[in-house]
């Protein structure tokens, strides 16, 4: 229940809450709980016996419950009860954790997996139960571009404010592009890398954060026979608009690095990098 409010909300309304709903002691314990500080046995008794029931009643009175649905207009209606049922099962298994369900399960008739993301302080191994694919992410991921994308169409057990401002370095985008090209040429599963790259390219050039449905539609419409050509041109078009000042210097340096690689080294991906970066420099000048 404490996932639905934050410390700032309590502090901003402390004068109204104190005396009318909570005693000063209860209010201090609530703030301590929201700060994720350890409660002693006496404070725990106060919290679960007096504070949490009041908090729950307040939230329900204002129509706020533990299920948060975003992008409802995109979600297939009959999938919502199923998503809520999965969310409740995950809450029992991963107590007091922030959990979000997103992905094609919510908006596509046909889907492969049900993507569940659990936010935790500690590293844990991802696992799968049937079609449910459980992924553990650090709590800091809530402030990521990835989260701002998936949360637009999602079912979760906590409230959040979508972050809109991100700084993405050109080298990060180049590295992702190069990795994607290798995966494509090696005929590996590259859809995750493709989604990540498209998400960043759209953001750096237009400041638009694509939702999962938009990304899915773009990827579905890409001709797999021309994917390297399409991705390279998309990469060029977007970075030229995004990095006007430092693009030429960075790309020239990367070209020089790849030209020094011996010819005995596999050249398919390197030749594509050189062609793509050279075209980008032409477009930028």
Backbone as JSON, one array per atom type, in Angstrom:
{
  "sequence": "XXXXXXXXXXXXXXXXXXXXXXXXXXXXXXXXXXXXXXXXXXXXXXXXXXXXXXXXXXXXXXXXXXXXXXXXXXXXXXXXXXXXXXXXXXXXXXXXXXXXXXXXXXXXXXXXXXXXXXXXXXXXXXXXXXXXXXXXXXXXXXXXXXXXXXXXXXXXXXXXXXXXXXXXXXXXXXXXXXXXXXXXXXXXXXXXXXXXXXXXXXXXXXXXXXXXXXXXXXXXXXXXXXXXXXXXXXXXXXXXXXXXXXXXXXXXXXXXXXXXXXXXXXXXXXXXXXXXXXXXXXXXX",
  "N": [[0.82, -1.2, 0.0], [2.04, 1.19, 0.65], [3.4, 1.79, -1.63], [1.86, 3.42, -3.13], [1.93, 6.02, -2.33], [4.15, 8.79, -1.54], [7.03, 10.13, 0.25], [7.24, 12.9, -0.04], [4.62, 13.73, -0.62], [3.37, 13.24, 1.84], [4.81, 14.93, 3.57], [4.22, 17.42, 2.43], [1.57, 17.68, 3.09], [1.43, 17.55, 5.79], [0.49, 19.19, 7.93], [-2.26, 19.04, 7.61], [-2.74, 16.31, 7.92], [-1.79, 15.63, 10.46], [-3.13, 15.12, 13.61], [-5.77, 15.21, 12.64], [-6.01, 12.84, 11.13], [-3.77, 11.18, 11.6], [-1.78, 10.6, 14.52], [0.99, 12.46, 15.93], [3.08, 10.71, 16.46], [2.35, 8.48, 14.9], [2.47, 9.61, 12.37], [5.19, 10.2, 12.13], [6.2, 7.62, 12.13], [5.1, 6.64, 9.76], [6.41, 8.28, 7.88], [8.99, 7.39, 8.31], [8.75, 4.77, 7.43], [8.23, 5.21, 4.7], [10.64, 6.21, 3.98], [12.05, 3.97, 3.89], [13.33, 3.02, 6.13], [14.39, 0.93, 8.81], [11.92, -0.41, 10.96], [11.33, -0.57, 14.49], [10.1, -3.11, 16.78], [7.92, -2.07, 18.23], [7.19, 0.12, 16.64], [6.45, -1.22, 14.32], [4.14, -2.5, 15.2], [2.46, -0.3, 15.63], [2.37, 0.62, 12.98], [1.17, -1.47, 11.37], [-1.18, -2.0, 12.79], [-2.54, 0.42, 13.24], [-1.78, 2.54, 11.45], [-1.54, 1.62, 8.69], [-4.18, 0.52, 8.1], [-5.72, 2.93, 8.2], [-4.53, 4.37, 6.17], [-5.06, 2.75, 3.97], [-7.88, 2.93, 3.87], [-8.16, 5.66, 3.27], [-7.03, 5.81, 0.7], [-8.69, 4.11, -0.79], [-11.06, 5.5, -0.56], [-10.63, 7.65, -2.24], [-10.59, 6.38, -4.61], [-8.26, 5.08, -5.25], [-6.37, 2.26, -5.77], [-4.4, -0.77, -5.36], [-3.82, -1.58, -7.89], [-2.58, -0.38, -10.83], [-3.37, 0.83, -13.92], [-2.12, 1.59, -17.03], [-2.42, 3.23, -20.2], [-4.84, 2.14, -21.02], [-6.53, 2.27, -23.19], [-5.2, 0.99, -25.22], [-5.03, -1.63, -24.49], [-6.11, -5.0, -24.76], [-9.28, -5.79, -23.73], [-10.09, -8.2, -22.4], [-7.69, -9.11, -21.48], [-6.98, -7.72, -19.26], [-8.14, -8.65, -16.7], [-6.7, -11.07, -16.53], [-4.06, -10.14, -16.42], [-4.12, -8.75, -13.99], [-4.61, -10.86, -12.25], [-2.23, -12.32, -12.55], [-0.45, -10.41, -11.62], [-1.18, -10.23, -8.9], [-0.48, -12.79, -8.07], [2.27, -12.66, -8.4], [2.86, -10.7, -6.54], [2.44, -12.03, -4.15], [4.49, -13.84, -4.25], [6.73, -12.23, -4.46], [7.04, -10.28, -2.15], [6.17, -6.96, -1.1], [7.43, -5.72, -3.24], [7.91, -3.62, -6.09], [6.09, -4.12, -8.96], [5.6, -4.67, -12.44], [3.65, -5.29, -15.34], [4.04, -5.65, -18.76], [4.31, -5.3, -22.38], [3.68, -7.31, -25.41], [1.64, -9.07, -24.74], [-0.42, -7.6, -23.6], [-1.51, -6.04, -25.66], [-1.51, -7.34, -28.16], [-3.11, -9.81, -30.19], [-1.84, -12.23, -30.7], [0.85, -13.59, -28.93], [4.06, -14.27, -27.44], [5.34, -14.34, -24.9], [4.6, -13.4, -21.48], [5.47, -10.51, -20.16], [6.95, -9.75, -17.15], [8.12, -7.49, -14.79], [10.17, -7.1, -12.03], [11.13, -4.99, -9.47], [14.02, -4.58, -7.6], [16.39, -4.33, -4.88], [18.5, -6.05, -4.89], [20.61, -8.23, -6.84], [19.1, -10.67, -8.81], [18.33, -13.85, -10.27], [16.76, -14.09, -13.39], [13.67, -15.73, -14.25], [11.38, -18.25, -15.6], [7.96, -19.11, -15.81], [5.95, -21.2, -17.33], [4.36, -19.27, -19.7], [4.98, -16.94, -18.49], [7.37, -14.56, -18.11], [9.71, -13.65, -15.95], [11.5, -10.86, -15.0], [14.17, -9.39, -13.27], [14.92, -6.17, -12.14], [17.0, -3.36, -11.25], [16.0, -0.92, -8.79], [16.6, 1.6, -9.66], [16.1, 1.54, -12.34], [13.58, 2.46, -12.79], [13.77, 5.08, -13.41], [14.58, 5.1, -16.01], [14.85, 5.3, -19.65], [13.84, 3.06, -20.85], [11.92, 2.14, -18.95], [10.16, 4.32, -19.02], [9.1, 3.89, -21.46], [7.89, 1.2, -21.47], [6.07, 1.48, -19.4], [3.99, 2.96, -20.36], [2.03, 1.39, -21.48], [0.72, -0.7, -19.47], [0.3, -2.82, -16.52], [0.43, -2.41, -13.14], [1.61, -2.52, -9.68], [2.05, -0.15, -8.42], [2.25, 3.46, -8.21], [3.52, 5.89, -10.5], [5.58, 8.47, -11.92], [6.11, 9.31, -15.16], [9.32, 9.66, -16.42], [10.72, 12.21, -18.44], [12.97, 13.4, -19.45], [16.08, 12.7, -20.75], [19.58, 11.97, -21.02], [21.44, 10.96, -23.64], [24.29, 9.57, -24.83], [26.17, 9.86, -27.88], [28.01, 7.82, -28.35], [26.98, 5.69, -26.95], [24.71, 5.09, -28.46], [25.9, 4.4, -30.89], [27.35, 2.12, -30.13], [25.26, 0.38, -29.49], [24.04, 0.18, -31.99], [26.1, -1.1, -33.47], [26.31, -3.54, -32.11], [23.77, -4.59, -32.63], [23.9, -4.93, -35.45], [25.84, -6.95, -35.61], [24.45, -9.07, -34.35], [22.37, -9.4, -36.17], [23.72, -10.18, -38.54], [24.84, -12.54, -37.66], [22.65, -14.03, -37.42], [21.31, -14.19, -34.98], [18.94, -13.87, -32.23], [17.65, -10.76, -32.37], [15.77, -8.91, -31.56], [15.38, -7.55, -29.08], [17.63, -5.83, -28.94], [17.11, -4.36, -31.22], [14.7, -3.06, -30.54], [15.66, -1.5, -28.4], [17.49, 0.16, -29.71], [15.87, 1.54, -31.62], [14.16, 2.86, -29.87], [15.91, 4.66, -28.6], [16.88, 6.13, -30.81], [14.57, 7.42, -31.77], [14.0, 9.0, -29.61], [16.31, 10.68, -29.25], [16.27, 12.23, -31.56], [13.7, 13.3, -31.84], [12.63, 13.64, -29.33], [10.66, 11.94, -28.51], [9.04, 9.35, -26.78], [8.62, 6.18, -27.54], [5.88, 3.93, -27.18], [5.33, 0.45, -26.14], [3.6, -0.77, -28.04], [3.83, 0.84, -30.32], [6.55, 0.46, -30.91], [6.48, -2.28, -31.42], [4.89, -2.37, -33.74], [6.48, -0.98, -35.58], [8.74, -2.65, -35.77], [7.55, -5.01, -36.71], [6.84, -4.24, -39.27], [9.21, -3.97, -40.64], [11.14, -5.04, -43.31], [12.66, -8.1, -43.25], [14.63, -8.94, -45.02], [15.88, -6.68, -45.83], [16.87, -5.53, -43.59], [19.37, -4.67, -42.47], [20.1, -2.58, -44.16], [17.9, -0.83, -43.79], [18.02, -0.28, -41.02], [20.53, 0.93, -40.84], [20.16, 3.25, -42.4], [18.13, 4.48, -40.93], [19.49, 4.92, -38.55], [21.44, 6.78, -39.45], [19.81, 8.99, -40.31], [18.62, 9.82, -37.9], [20.74, 10.33, -36.01], [22.1, 12.39, -37.2], [20.39, 14.58, -36.96], [20.28, 14.71, -34.21], [22.86, 14.98, -33.05], [24.47, 17.4, -33.81], [26.81, 18.92, -33.33], [29.06, 17.35, -32.31], [29.17, 15.12, -33.93], [30.68, 14.64, -36.33], [33.41, 14.57, -35.57], [33.45, 12.4, -33.73], [32.56, 10.24, -35.32], [34.51, 10.17, -37.36], [36.75, 9.45, -35.91], [35.97, 6.89, -35.07], [35.85, 5.61, -37.54], [38.55, 5.68, -38.33], [39.6, 3.98, -36.41], [38.44, 1.5, -37.1], [39.49, 1.11, -39.64], [42.05, 0.4, -39.12], [41.97, -2.19, -38.34], [43.11, -5.47, -38.99], [42.93, -7.08, -42.24], [42.49, -9.74, -42.08], [40.67, -10.16, -40.16], [37.15, -10.84, -39.65], [35.14, -9.07, -41.96], [32.56, -8.22, -42.67], [30.67, -6.89, -40.92], [32.24, -4.68, -40.21], [32.72, -3.34, -42.63], [30.16, -2.47, -43.15], [29.74, -0.72, -40.99], [31.67, 1.25, -41.64], [30.68, 2.23, -44.08], [28.17, 3.23, -43.27], [28.86, 5.17, -41.29], [30.43, 6.9, -42.82], [28.53, 7.91, -44.64], [26.88, 9.24, -42.83], [28.56, 11.3, -42.0], [28.75, 12.73, -44.39], [26.07, 13.6, -44.64], [25.95, 15.26, -42.48], [27.58, 17.38, -43.02]],
  "CA": [[0.0, 0.0, 0.0], [2.9, 2.38, 0.71], [3.89, 2.09, -2.97], [0.93, 4.35, -3.78], [2.2, 7.39, -1.88], [5.57, 9.01, -1.32], [7.37, 10.97, 1.41], [6.97, 14.3, -0.35], [3.17, 13.94, -0.47], [3.06, 13.29, 3.28], [5.4, 16.15, 4.14], [3.49, 18.59, 1.9], [0.23, 17.74, 3.7], [1.61, 17.16, 7.2], [-0.39, 19.98, 8.81], [-3.63, 18.53, 7.47], [-2.8, 14.92, 8.38], [-1.5, 15.55, 11.9], [-4.24, 15.44, 14.51], [-7.05, 14.88, 12.01], [-6.02, 11.44, 10.72], [-2.69, 10.49, 12.29], [-1.11, 11.29, 15.63], [2.35, 12.84, 15.55], [3.89, 9.49, 16.49], [1.99, 7.68, 13.73], [2.95, 10.3, 11.19], [6.64, 9.99, 12.08], [6.45, 6.22, 11.75], [4.76, 6.55, 8.35], [7.51, 8.89, 7.13], [10.13, 6.49, 8.44], [8.45, 3.64, 6.55], [8.37, 5.67, 3.33], [12.08, 6.39, 3.76], [12.59, 2.6, 3.87], [14.15, 2.78, 7.31], [13.92, -0.23, 9.57], [11.07, -0.1, 12.11], [11.48, -1.49, 15.62], [8.9, -3.93, 17.01], [6.83, -1.19, 18.66], [6.79, 0.9, 15.46], [5.76, -2.15, 13.42], [2.79, -2.69, 15.73], [1.74, 0.94, 15.3], [2.18, 0.74, 11.53], [0.23, -2.46, 10.82], [-2.45, -2.0, 13.52], [-3.23, 1.72, 13.2], [-1.46, 3.42, 10.32], [-1.85, 1.05, 7.39], [-5.64, 0.49, 7.86], [-6.18, 4.29, 7.9], [-3.99, 4.71, 4.86], [-5.82, 1.96, 2.99], [-9.22, 3.51, 3.79], [-8.03, 6.94, 2.58], [-6.76, 5.58, -0.72], [-9.88, 3.54, -1.41], [-12.07, 6.56, -0.6], [-10.35, 8.47, -3.4], [-10.57, 5.53, -5.81], [-6.9, 4.62, -5.53], [-6.1, 0.92, -5.24], [-3.05, -1.26, -5.61], [-3.65, -1.91, -9.3], [-2.45, 0.82, -11.65], [-3.43, 0.46, -15.33], [-1.75, 2.69, -17.91], [-2.65, 2.94, -21.61], [-5.98, 1.22, -21.06], [-7.14, 2.32, -24.52], [-4.45, 0.1, -26.1], [-5.03, -2.99, -23.94], [-7.24, -5.87, -25.06], [-10.06, -5.78, -22.48], [-10.1, -9.49, -21.7], [-6.37, -9.39, -20.92], [-6.81, -6.99, -17.99], [-8.32, -9.54, -15.54], [-5.6, -12.04, -16.5], [-2.87, -9.42, -15.97], [-4.3, -8.47, -12.56], [-4.45, -12.14, -11.55], [-0.79, -12.61, -12.56], [0.18, -9.42, -10.74], [-1.44, -10.63, -7.51], [0.35, -13.98, -7.8], [3.66, -12.21, -8.28], [2.97, -9.96, -5.28], [2.56, -13.02, -3.06], [5.81, -14.47, -4.37], [7.75, -11.2, -4.26], [6.33, -9.36, -1.25], [6.62, -5.58, -0.94], [8.22, -5.3, -4.38], [7.21, -2.95, -7.18], [5.97, -5.07, -10.08], [4.87, -4.14, -13.59], [3.45, -6.18, -16.47], [3.96, -4.9, -20.0], [4.63, -6.13, -23.54], [2.67, -7.63, -26.42], [0.52, -9.78, -24.12], [-1.49, -6.66, -23.29], [-2.14, -5.38, -26.81], [-1.52, -8.17, -29.36], [-3.87, -11.06, -30.1], [-0.85, -13.3, -30.62], [2.02, -13.2, -28.15], [4.9, -15.4, -27.04], [5.59, -14.32, -23.46], [3.99, -12.36, -20.63], [6.64, -9.86, -19.55], [6.78, -9.25, -15.79], [9.35, -6.88, -14.29], [10.18, -6.94, -10.57], [12.2, -4.06, -9.1], [14.59, -5.02, -6.34], [17.71, -3.78, -4.54], [19.53, -7.08, -5.01], [20.66, -8.97, -8.1], [18.45, -11.98, -8.76], [18.31, -14.5, -11.58], [15.46, -14.12, -14.06], [13.13, -17.08, -14.4], [10.19, -18.35, -16.42], [6.95, -20.08, -15.41], [5.04, -21.24, -18.48], [4.56, -18.12, -20.58], [5.33, -15.77, -17.68], [8.81, -14.3, -18.13], [9.97, -12.73, -14.84], [12.8, -10.19, -15.11], [14.5, -8.55, -12.13], [15.6, -4.94, -12.5], [17.29, -2.51, -10.09], [14.99, 0.13, -8.59], [17.02, 2.77, -10.44], [15.58, 1.39, -13.71], [12.31, 3.2, -12.89], [14.11, 6.39, -13.98], [15.22, 4.87, -17.31], [14.07, 5.46, -20.88], [13.15, 1.78, -21.03], [10.73, 2.13, -18.11], [9.23, 5.33, -19.52], [8.44, 3.29, -22.62], [7.01, 0.07, -21.14], [5.03, 1.87, -18.44], [2.89, 3.62, -21.06], [1.0, 0.35, -21.64], [1.15, -1.6, -18.41], [-0.49, -3.06, -15.31], [1.43, -2.44, -12.08], [1.11, -2.4, -8.3], [2.53, 1.1, -7.84], [2.08, 4.68, -8.99], [4.8, 6.42, -10.96], [5.56, 9.61, -12.83], [7.0, 8.97, -16.28], [10.41, 10.6, -16.64], [10.69, 12.66, -19.83], [14.23, 14.0, -19.85], [17.2, 11.76, -20.68], [20.79, 12.31, -21.76], [21.93, 9.76, -24.32], [25.53, 9.87, -25.52], [26.26, 9.29, -29.22], [28.79, 6.57, -28.32], [26.05, 4.66, -26.49], [23.87, 4.74, -29.61], [26.78, 3.71, -31.85], [27.64, 0.79, -29.59], [24.05, -0.42, -29.64], [23.9, -0.05, -33.43], [27.1, -2.08, -33.89], [25.91, -4.82, -31.53], [22.6, -5.04, -33.39], [24.36, -5.39, -36.76], [26.5, -8.25, -35.4], [23.4, -10.05, -34.07], [21.62, -9.66, -37.42], [24.6, -10.93, -39.45], [25.04, -13.88, -37.09], [21.31, -14.64, -37.38], [20.89, -14.36, -33.59], [17.72, -13.13, -31.9], [18.09, -9.37, -32.22], [14.63, -8.02, -31.36], [15.58, -6.69, -27.91], [18.57, -4.79, -29.33], [16.43, -3.51, -32.2], [13.78, -2.2, -29.77], [16.46, -0.54, -27.64], [18.06, 1.15, -30.63], [14.79, 2.37, -32.16], [13.68, 3.7, -28.77], [16.87, 5.74, -28.4], [16.94, 6.97, -32.01], [13.37, 8.27, -31.82], [14.07, 9.97, -28.52], [17.36, 11.68, -29.44], [15.98, 13.1, -32.69], [12.39, 13.94, -31.75], [12.22, 13.7, -27.93], [9.45, 11.13, -28.4], [9.27, 8.04, -26.15], [7.68, 5.24, -28.15], [5.33, 2.91, -26.29], [5.59, -0.9, -26.65], [2.79, -1.06, -29.22], [4.45, 1.55, -31.44], [7.78, -0.25, -31.23], [6.1, -3.56, -32.01], [4.39, -2.13, -35.1], [7.63, -0.61, -36.42], [9.56, -3.85, -35.98], [6.78, -5.94, -37.54], [6.77, -3.73, -40.65], [10.54, -3.94, -41.25], [11.44, -6.17, -44.19], [13.86, -8.77, -42.71], [15.65, -9.09, -46.06], [16.56, -5.4, -45.99], [16.94, -4.95, -42.26], [20.63, -3.94, -42.24], [19.99, -1.33, -44.93], [16.89, 0.02, -43.15], [18.53, 0.16, -39.72], [21.65, 1.86, -41.07], [19.62, 4.53, -42.85], [17.41, 5.06, -39.78], [20.55, 5.38, -37.66], [22.01, 8.0, -40.04], [18.83, 10.07, -40.29], [18.35, 10.3, -36.54], [21.9, 10.9, -35.29], [22.47, 13.66, -37.83], [19.56, 15.61, -36.35], [20.45, 14.75, -32.76], [24.2, 15.34, -32.59], [25.01, 18.26, -34.86], [28.11, 19.5, -33.0], [30.19, 16.44, -32.12], [29.0, 13.9, -34.71], [31.73, 14.41, -37.33], [34.63, 14.19, -34.85], [33.29, 11.05, -33.16], [32.45, 9.26, -36.41], [35.81, 10.07, -38.03], [37.64, 8.69, -35.02], [35.56, 5.48, -35.13], [36.25, 5.11, -38.87], [40.0, 5.46, -38.28], [39.84, 2.79, -35.57], [38.06, 0.29, -37.83], [40.38, 0.95, -40.8], [43.3, -0.18, -38.63], [41.77, -3.62, -38.05], [43.68, -6.28, -40.07], [41.98, -7.65, -43.19], [42.24, -11.14, -41.71], [39.52, -10.14, -39.25], [35.88, -10.8, -40.41], [34.94, -7.68, -42.37], [31.18, -7.89, -43.06], [30.1, -5.84, -40.06], [33.1, -3.5, -40.24], [32.44, -2.64, -43.89], [28.86, -1.8, -43.0], [29.96, 0.42, -40.1], [32.41, 2.27, -42.38], [29.77, 2.83, -45.05], [27.15, 3.98, -42.54], [29.45, 6.34, -40.65], [30.85, 7.83, -43.87], [27.31, 8.57, -45.13], [26.43, 10.16, -41.77], [29.43, 12.48, -42.06], [28.32, 13.49, -45.58], [24.79, 14.22, -44.34], [26.12, 16.27, -41.42], [28.4, 18.51, -43.5]],
  "C": [[0.86, 1.26, 0.0], [3.51, 2.72, -0.65], [3.06, 3.21, -3.62], [1.09, 5.8, -3.33], [3.71, 7.56, -1.71], [5.78, 10.0, -0.18], [7.01, 12.42, 1.16], [5.48, 14.63, -0.18], [2.8, 14.09, 1.0], [3.58, 14.58, 3.9], [4.66, 17.41, 3.68], [2.13, 18.78, 2.57], [0.26, 17.4, 5.19], [0.68, 17.9, 8.15], [-1.82, 19.48, 8.78], [-3.78, 17.12, 8.05], [-2.66, 14.81, 9.9], [-2.71, 15.99, 12.72], [-5.59, 15.06, 13.95], [-7.13, 13.4, 11.65], [-4.97, 10.63, 11.49], [-2.21, 11.31, 13.5], [0.3, 11.64, 15.17], [3.26, 11.62, 15.51], [3.63, 8.65, 15.25], [2.54, 8.29, 12.45], [4.46, 10.12, 11.04], [7.0, 8.57, 11.66], [6.16, 6.02, 10.26], [5.89, 7.13, 7.49], [8.75, 8.0, 7.17], [9.97, 5.28, 7.51], [8.67, 4.02, 5.08], [9.83, 5.94, 2.96], [12.82, 5.05, 3.73], [13.6, 2.36, 4.99], [13.55, 1.62, 8.11], [13.11, 0.22, 10.78], [11.35, -1.07, 13.25], [10.14, -2.19, 15.87], [7.69, -3.07, 17.41], [6.29, -0.38, 17.48], [6.03, 0.03, 14.46], [4.32, -2.37, 13.87], [1.92, -1.49, 15.41], [1.38, 0.96, 13.82], [1.07, -0.2, 11.03], [-1.13, -2.44, 11.51], [-3.24, -0.71, 13.34], [-3.02, 2.51, 11.9], [-1.91, 2.85, 8.98], [-3.36, 0.95, 7.13], [-6.21, 1.88, 7.52], [-5.76, 4.7, 6.49], [-4.77, 4.01, 3.75], [-7.21, 2.56, 2.78], [-9.19, 4.84, 3.03], [-7.88, 6.74, 1.07], [-7.99, 5.03, -1.44], [-10.99, 4.58, -1.53], [-11.9, 7.43, -1.85], [-10.17, 7.64, -4.68], [-9.19, 5.06, -6.19], [-6.71, 3.24, -4.93], [-4.73, 0.45, -5.68], [-2.81, -1.65, -7.06], [-3.65, -0.62, -10.12], [-2.39, 0.39, -13.12], [-3.14, 1.68, -16.18], [-1.97, 2.28, -19.37], [-3.8, 1.98, -21.83], [-6.61, 1.16, -22.45], [-6.45, 1.39, -25.52], [-4.58, -1.38, -25.7], [-6.29, -3.75, -24.35], [-8.0, -6.1, -23.75], [-9.98, -7.1, -21.71], [-8.74, -9.87, -21.1], [-6.18, -8.72, -19.55], [-7.03, -7.88, -16.77], [-7.19, -10.56, -15.39], [-4.33, -11.38, -15.97], [-2.95, -9.14, -14.47], [-4.1, -9.74, -11.74], [-2.98, -12.52, -11.46], [-0.06, -11.68, -11.6], [0.01, -9.8, -9.28], [-0.64, -11.86, -7.12], [1.8, -13.59, -7.58], [3.88, -11.45, -6.98], [3.13, -10.9, -4.09], [3.95, -13.64, -3.05], [6.93, -13.48, -4.06], [7.13, -10.07, -3.43], [7.03, -8.0, -1.15], [7.53, -5.1, -2.06], [7.33, -4.59, -5.4], [7.26, -3.87, -8.4], [5.16, -4.44, -11.2], [4.8, -5.19, -14.7], [3.29, -5.33, -17.71], [4.21, -5.85, -21.17], [3.42, -6.5, -24.38], [1.47, -8.41, -25.88], [-0.67, -8.86, -23.9], [-2.22, -6.14, -24.53], [-2.18, -6.2, -28.1], [-2.36, -9.43, -29.17], [-2.93, -12.26, -29.95], [0.38, -12.8, -29.86], [2.79, -14.46, -27.74], [5.05, -15.49, -25.52], [4.77, -13.24, -22.77], [5.12, -11.74, -19.83], [6.29, -9.25, -18.2], [8.12, -8.72, -15.31], [9.2, -6.61, -12.8], [11.38, -6.07, -10.21], [12.71, -4.39, -7.71], [15.97, -4.39, -6.12], [18.83, -4.77, -4.87], [19.45, -7.79, -6.36], [20.02, -10.35, -7.92], [18.39, -12.54, -10.18], [16.89, -14.51, -12.14], [14.97, -15.56, -14.17], [11.84, -17.06, -15.21], [9.27, -19.43, -15.87], [5.91, -20.12, -16.53], [5.36, -20.1, -19.42], [4.96, -16.86, -19.81], [6.84, -15.65, -17.58], [9.12, -13.23, -17.08], [11.39, -12.19, -14.93], [13.01, -9.29, -13.89], [15.32, -7.35, -12.59], [15.92, -4.15, -11.23], [16.24, -1.41, -9.98], [15.32, 1.39, -9.38], [16.47, 2.72, -11.87], [14.25, 2.12, -13.91], [12.54, 4.58, -13.49], [14.72, 6.26, -15.37], [14.27, 5.14, -18.47], [13.25, 4.2, -21.15], [11.85, 1.74, -20.23], [9.7, 3.14, -18.6], [8.49, 4.84, -20.77], [7.43, 2.22, -22.2], [5.85, 0.47, -20.25], [3.83, 2.55, -19.11], [1.73, 2.67, -21.34], [1.35, -0.73, -20.64], [0.09, -1.78, -17.32], [0.53, -3.23, -14.19], [0.79, -2.32, -10.71], [1.62, -1.13, -7.62], [2.3, 2.27, -8.8], [3.45, 5.22, -9.38], [4.55, 7.65, -11.83], [6.57, 9.32, -13.93], [8.05, 10.05, -16.46], [10.47, 10.95, -18.13], [12.03, 13.17, -20.35], [15.39, 13.02, -19.66], [18.38, 12.29, -21.47], [21.37, 11.02, -22.33], [23.14, 10.14, -25.17], [25.57, 9.19, -26.89], [27.01, 7.96, -29.24], [27.92, 5.39, -27.85], [25.18, 4.16, -27.65], [24.68, 3.97, -30.65], [27.08, 2.29, -31.4], [26.45, -0.15, -29.76], [23.8, -0.78, -31.1], [24.85, -1.16, -33.89], [26.77, -3.47, -33.35], [24.74, -5.42, -32.3], [23.0, -5.61, -34.75], [25.02, -6.77, -36.64], [25.46, -9.34, -35.19], [22.64, -10.41, -35.35], [22.46, -10.53, -38.36], [24.83, -12.35, -38.97], [23.75, -14.67, -36.99], [20.91, -15.02, -35.96], [19.57, -13.62, -33.38], [18.11, -11.7, -31.55], [16.96, -8.41, -31.85], [14.79, -7.08, -30.16], [16.5, -5.53, -28.27], [17.94, -3.82, -30.33], [15.46, -2.55, -31.51], [14.56, -1.11, -29.03], [17.02, 0.55, -28.53], [16.99, 2.09, -31.17], [14.25, 3.33, -31.1], [14.6, 4.9, -28.58], [16.92, 6.69, -29.61], [15.76, 7.92, -32.09], [13.44, 9.35, -30.75], [15.11, 11.06, -28.8], [17.03, 12.66, -30.55], [14.69, 13.89, -32.53], [11.89, 14.14, -30.31], [10.88, 12.98, -27.71], [9.82, 9.78, -27.79], [8.21, 7.08, -26.68], [7.16, 4.27, -27.1], [5.55, 1.53, -26.89], [4.82, -1.26, -27.92], [3.38, -0.39, -30.46], [5.73, 0.86, -31.88], [7.49, -1.57, -31.93], [5.66, -3.4, -33.46], [5.53, -1.77, -36.05], [8.45, -1.84, -36.77], [8.86, -4.84, -36.9], [6.8, -5.54, -39.01], [8.14, -3.64, -41.34], [10.75, -5.21, -42.08], [12.72, -6.84, -43.71], [14.97, -8.92, -43.74], [16.46, -7.81, -46.24], [16.85, -4.73, -44.66], [18.22, -4.17, -42.01], [20.6, -2.58, -42.94], [19.05, -0.34, -44.24], [17.41, 0.58, -41.83], [19.65, 1.17, -39.89], [21.14, 3.23, -41.49], [18.87, 5.24, -41.74], [18.4, 5.64, -38.78], [21.12, 6.71, -38.16], [21.06, 9.17, -39.89], [18.65, 10.68, -38.9], [19.55, 10.92, -35.85], [22.33, 12.23, -35.9], [21.67, 14.81, -37.23], [19.87, 15.79, -34.86], [21.8, 15.3, -32.3], [24.91, 16.2, -33.64], [26.45, 18.69, -34.59], [29.26, 18.48, -33.01], [30.16, 15.21, -33.03], [30.18, 13.62, -35.63], [33.02, 13.93, -36.66], [34.57, 12.75, -34.34], [33.28, 9.99, -34.26], [33.78, 9.09, -37.13], [36.79, 9.25, -37.2], [37.3, 7.21, -35.05], [35.96, 4.87, -36.47], [37.74, 4.79, -38.89], [40.33, 4.2, -37.5], [39.55, 1.52, -36.36], [38.95, 0.06, -39.05], [41.7, 0.3, -40.4], [43.18, -1.68, -38.32], [42.29, -4.44, -39.23], [42.6, -6.9, -40.96], [41.65, -9.1, -42.89], [41.04, -11.27, -40.78], [38.24, -10.12, -40.09], [35.45, -9.36, -40.68], [33.49, -7.29, -42.66], [30.59, -6.75, -42.24], [30.91, -4.55, -40.12], [32.85, -2.68, -41.51], [31.13, -1.88, -43.81], [28.97, -0.59, -42.08], [30.62, 1.57, -40.87], [31.52, 3.0, -43.38], [28.75, 3.74, -44.36], [27.71, 5.26, -41.94], [29.92, 7.38, -41.68], [29.66, 8.59, -44.44], [26.81, 9.59, -44.11], [27.24, 11.44, -41.78], [29.04, 13.36, -43.25], [27.03, 14.25, -45.31], [24.95, 15.38, -43.37], [26.88, 17.5, -41.89], [27.67, 19.3, -44.58]]
}
